[in-house]
Amino acid sequence: MGPQLNPSHSASLQASGAGRLLVASNYFESHKGGIEIVAGQLARALATGQGFDVAWLAANSSAPAADGSVRSISLRSWNGIERLLGLPIPLPLPGAIATIVREVRSSDVVMLHDTLYPSNLVAMLSAKWLGKPVLIVQHIGLVPYRNPVARVLMKLADRFVSRPMLANADQVVFISGLTRQHFSGVRFRRPPQLIFNGIREELWAGTSLPALESLTSDSPFTAIFVGRFVEKKGLPILRRLAAATPHIRWLICGWGDERPEDWGLANIEVRRNLDGVQLRRAYGEADLLVLPSVGEGLPLVVQEALALGLAVIGGADLVDADPWLRGRMSGVHVDTGNLEGTVRQWQTEIERIRQLSPRPNHTDETRDRYSWISISRRYATLICSLARTTLPTRP
């Protein structure tokens, strides 16, 4: 017979969703990557909306949020891999490993955001050793980096880390149909679930955004990019697109080591390290989100832009991340081996959208589909199910 749940604790879980949940990601959301932002949003939704006692551990390379709803645990880590190769993989130092084991021991369920990170691997091994159920939220598949070292590392990690971890998890959730397809050959312990990420309500809460219709005919058509300034986000394509479209105003918003400021193009404006209010204003100035990235699941900025009434162009595969996106965004192929041909295709689609009048608006239906309230309920159901079936007996 498998391990049993203490009856009084089981009743508490079933009645209120209460339980000790340990969330692990590579960084805290101040790092501003999509995975970290989602980890923070989901952790708070599970704590404040579903009644879980949530602890969140991540590398101390970025500051934890000062939010009383979730207990943050900073792991002493070395972040040289990101500085050298652009791979967001902090390495936990020896003292951090003891912290991970301690936090896993005191949890009821362990939730890992992605499999590529050493701290998450330590948490997985600790959970298996201590008999704690593991839920993995897998965001990405295989990123086709141009750097040969990064590409080899990704392939090795995919085969020898990601797939074994997914096969041994008690439950796997994919945030995109693309990611689920990439790992379709894995023999899962339970059927994996497809649960899309939610969008940050604060982006449209409070001060209203200017309606796109209020822009005058003299206002320049504005394209916006939001994301890290790294290769996988399509910066080489973005640079060529901006150079080929001097009649379009480009807002390049994000953070990272690459410097769009040095492109020498008069039609671009770079805005770094925006907070929520500043990002909302930037979206409000734009007509179109352009995201020529590769190797992603369903980037948060796609959902945010649609929720704020922008047109969206992303890689052709992104349209398959959620079938609902078909007809609501444009997908254009990204060929990193043929940048000039890729730029021509993207430029053609940008011009097509620029000429549309009026442009489609999917604001309300996007907000309804990607609501954190309904999404967190689905996660809460999975977490309680794992606790009921695999939580060890308590004295």
LINZIQUI-V824718 format. One record per backbone hydrogen bond with DSSP energy under -0.5 kcal/mol. NH is the residue of the N-H (numbers start at 1). CO is the residue of the C=O. Records with the same first field share a line. If there is no record, write none. Layout:
NH=CO ; CO
This chain:
10=6
11=7
12=8
13=9
14=10
15=11
16=12
17=12 ; 13
18=12
21=19 ; 53
22=109
23=21 ; 55
24=111
25=57
30=63
31=28
32=29
37=33
38=34
39=35
40=36
41=37
42=38
43=39
44=40
45=41
46=42
47=43
48=44
49=44 ; 45
50=45
51=47
52=46
53=19
54=52
55=21
56=71
57=23
58=73
59=26
60=75
62=59
67=65
70=67
71=54
72=70
73=56
75=58
76=74
78=91
83=79
84=80
85=81
86=81 ; 82
87=81
88=86
89=87
91=78
92=90
93=76
96=93
97=93 ; 94
98=94
99=95
100=96
101=97
102=98
103=99
104=100
105=101
106=102
107=104
108=20
109=20
110=133
111=22
112=110 ; 135
113=24
114=112 ; 137
120=117
121=117
122=118
123=119
124=120
125=121
126=122
127=123
128=124
129=125
130=126
131=127
132=127
133=108
135=110
136=134 ; 171
137=112 ; 135
138=136 ; 173
139=137
143=141
144=142
145=143
151=147
152=148
153=149
154=150
155=151
156=152
157=153
158=154
159=155
160=156
161=157
162=157
163=158
165=161
166=162
167=163
168=164
169=165
170=134
171=134
173=136
174=193
175=138
177=321
180=176
181=177
182=178
183=179
184=181
186=183
188=186
189=169
193=172
195=174 ; 193
199=370
201=199
203=200
204=201
205=201
214=211
215=212
219=216
223=249
224=288
225=251
227=253
229=255
230=228
233=230
234=231
235=230
238=234
239=235
240=236
241=237
242=238
243=239
244=240
245=241 ; 242
248=245
249=221
250=267
251=223
252=250 ; 269
253=225 ; 251
254=271
255=227
258=229
260=258
262=259
263=260
264=261
268=265
269=250
271=252
273=254
279=275
280=276
281=277
282=278
283=279
284=280
285=281 ; 282
286=282 ; 283
287=222
288=222
289=311
290=224
291=313
293=291
294=232
302=299
303=299
304=300
305=301
306=302
307=303
308=304 ; 305
309=306
310=305
311=287
313=289
314=330
315=291
316=332
318=315
319=315 ; 316
320=317
321=318
322=318
325=322
326=323
327=329
328=325
329=325
330=312
332=314
335=333
336=334
338=335
342=338
343=339
344=340
345=341
346=342
347=343
348=344
349=345
350=346
351=347
352=348
353=349
354=350
355=351
356=352 ; 353
366=362
367=363
368=364
369=365
370=366
371=368
375=371
376=372
377=373
378=374
379=375
380=376
381=377
382=378
383=379
384=380
385=381
386=382
387=383
388=384
389=385
390=386
391=387
